[in-house]
Amino acid sequence: MSSKTSLIQHYRWLRQYGLNDSHSGNASVRNGDSIWVTPTGACADTLSAEQLIACKLDGQCQPHASLDAPLHVGIYQRNAAATCVLHSHGPYTLAMTMNGEDFYPIDFEGQYYFDVIPVLNIAFDDYLAQSPEQVSKTLVNHPICVVRGHGVYAQAESINLAYKWTCTLEHVAKVAYLTQQTKHE
């Protein structure tokens, strides 16, 4: 399977399993100095490999690339081993990080994979200007992070591993949320 086809498949899974709505999130894969990124407003249900937008590692992108394309480029520039970036909006992760504090997993699997999930506080009006620097810098030392109220960014050496980090974080956040609910009963 080509990297573009694999990107489409994983982007669809983010939608299918409730980590994005039909037109949210974005994703990219890197091949050398080339990057393929989802277009702005892409519908996960209908996106095809031919619709992916080409970018270069130096930041040059074709028109209609995701608004997060500069963020993806920044991640690849800082993480030579990264070949994939996934951006999702898992509802449990968002709910558990709305306080703006770093998230510490409470369950075994979460603690096994993540010491801490960094949560970045970037104001809505500053997001496009500040997110490429802040997210890419954070992902130098962590496989995944959250922008408070916005979503999750995962980077990895393979698309399957970035997907694993994304799904694992959402499961960990769900366990924490449910645990919190049982404490209030």
PyMOL commands that set and color helices and strands:
alter all, ss='L'
color gray80, all
select helices_A, chain A and resi 3-16+49-51+69-78+91-97+108-113+124-138+159-183
alter helices_A, ss='H'
color red, helices_A
select strands_A, chain A and resi 26-31+34-37+53-56+84-88+119-120+144-147+151-156
alter strands_A, ss='S'
color yellow, strands_A
deselect
rebuild
show_as cartoon
